[in-house]
């Protein structure tokens, strides 16, 4: 199902924004800066020595997806995978605690750790495997806790967490706009950490409802698509590529990769 | 009628109550509360509070010198970001740079001098006295001076060109048999072939990447960390969709650079130079080149596309097409790279690769490879004797008695055996000035920890690829621990003890003095990150104002050099035609006897910044341990056909055997790998990520790689078998 048809882009500025993102896979170099910048921004703890890809906590995972051809005809693309901020999120429906909320003000799928009691139903329901369970108390090497971002609380052990489009940045931007007597944010006022960190500007983020925003224009580009869009979860994260094999392969590969690496 | 309350009623009441309670919030509330009570403990950190502001500085983790903006809470950096529109990195920062503010708190951090004892590769430390270490060094220097010994006192500097580098050279010129040694791992070792053909100093040349429409990279890890990463990313950012920019990666492994490149040319390991000659053959034969030396023409004539195809394993048509696209989709730049873990090509291999730039007329002002001015030294280091710069490969074996290892890393790997073979056996005394007990420092006898990233003033000379001279200063954001010693102060203490002459000012004074010399030149511009303005140096009236700008993260950029003509002396370099031909013949003819004994080729690989000796941010675990996006240490990538040939199993250990030793690796099948080749990753050890309780020296792929006389270890004949 094509989410582009579902997200209305009208001129009604009084409607709340619906934030979304387009990742240009042709520009992504797989440098990993977004993963680390995301971890710094959102106070994700570093791995303990016994952690692995099944038990780690990386809100923004990087995958290398290949065209399926062996040496020497191999081609590859780097695909960052994180919460796709679905408009119809399966994780929300399965949560017995109402710890998952689709924020009508932003369209962001929020995770409320204080409500979460760690049943991990949402974890199982997410087709993108973009949710992570905190198996251990969040710990930083001694002294390093001084480097934590003051705008984001570290989550406790036993809860699920995930990308929230750097919600703390949205709050700060709104507070700043309110102080200046504005209700609406300008396009460049609210940027996610991954967007800010991307050295090739492969990430475009903004209001999908604003027809003038860069992101809403990119969403209409014929080279833009969603991953696992056929499931009908209406993701608000889009990917873009001019390479046809990438579109053909990425769904299959991400899905099989996730099946192999069930987190938790 | 009276009702008796019997046992059955009690059971019914309790049972009914319990059943009824399920339909009340009580058990769920209890469950929730219990989970919350057991989840929240006092040791879960609370983020800092205080006034929020920004500070600007320069990243010193590697040699690129990227501009950074630190978001600070009560003066404490809580995140680092690349500065948008910065002339070096234009907002880009690598994953290690993003975690640079963690390094001051790294668990492997040393806070006082230590003595190391190596017991069967397990390292134990005891606190040491800095003065005792200086006395040992001074006594050894005195003994060498009095005994007419040939033994050497050396300092190993992986980042030449800094003010501290001049201080090393000054001290070493003062003491008997002093030698200032560099490895070239900052990237200059991959430009030695350029130096061979032009006779020029590689430190006065850079690349015009932004101008190139086509880049042919011979193993240059453009996406894994090469030169100033922001420049390459900039080319990607600006050219990818309008197809203005084409990247061709010539490399045996399907690396990140090869994945991102428009074209990957997977040559057989070690045959890159032959591929370059094949390109030269086509360029000359199809008259894309105007003038070529006859004897070079004769050499190149032997490397027909068909012959090159047979040697490199690349289709003949692809060789011809690559040469044509170089000639027709110009300007084209040919880069000769250094694999972060696998090291540089040998001189002889580099010569034909750099020679392509000469054939394309790429060398000279406003061309692809441009001359640049040197950055002047501070006044204290002008008109005084300085030790000459000696390459590690030129140091005689078993000659170094005292080795001082500088604390700054280049980001690229240097195998310890390359250094070890230069030490006097059993008598050598090694002192590391590293702030951390990781990597090469574990091999030292003593460590005198230096300040780390953002703890003291550091100056940043231009990266080896910079197209003009540049200069910047990284101002401190933290206070270093009390017993940490600035390397310049350490050198001054040695000088005091040995009666040598050294400048008297502090390290900050010496850096400021150098900034003053640059200001006096009255050339170039200064970029000010606080307002994004670029000011002509001539308009900055005082030295004090210039220093103030540098202190605020300013970046000085020199004018391009337009009046220097560069002539290519010989396309054979100083090696000469016969020796070059003989080396190329060796590459062309496989050693069948060796192939019987060692049928596979071992090729190390890794990422800049994680393959060297320094610590990394613990959050790098997001890319290695927690996602396996990058292969960690001793992970072997093998084609499934090679795996089945040697009965290897996925995710199981296997043993690699070379002339240098044995290494246990973990097998990962990957059908993008050339059959018959084993690529083994050099990643960050656990002690470099989060620190470990027991410090050990561990074997890695460099331990079993064959390090040849020219300091290269790119590929090693090997055997592989199951454990």
Interface residues (C-beta under 8 A of the other chain):
Chain A: X26 X27 X29 X30 X31 X32 X33 X35 X36 X37 X39 X40 X41 X43 X44 X46 X47 X48 X49 X51 X52 X53 X56 X57 X58 X60 X61 X62 X63 X64 X66 X70 X71 X72 X74 X75 X76 X77 X78 X97 X114 X117 X118 X137 X138 X139 X140 X141 X142 X143 X144 X145 X146 X147 X148 X149 X150 X151 X152 X153 X154 X156 X157 X158 X159 X196 X197 X199 X200 X201 X242
Chain B: X31 X32 X35 X36 X38 X39 X40 X41 X43 X44 X45 X46 X47 X48 X49 X50 X52 X73 X76 X77 X78 X79 X80 X81 X82 X89 X91 X92 X93 X94 X95 X96 X98 X99 X101 X102 X104 X105 X106 X107 X223 X229 X230 X233 X236 X237 X240 X241 X254 X256 X259 X260 X264 X266 X617 X618 X619 X620 X621 X622 X623 X625 X626 X627 X628 X629 X630 X639 X671 X672 X673 X674 X675 X686 X689 X690 X691 X692
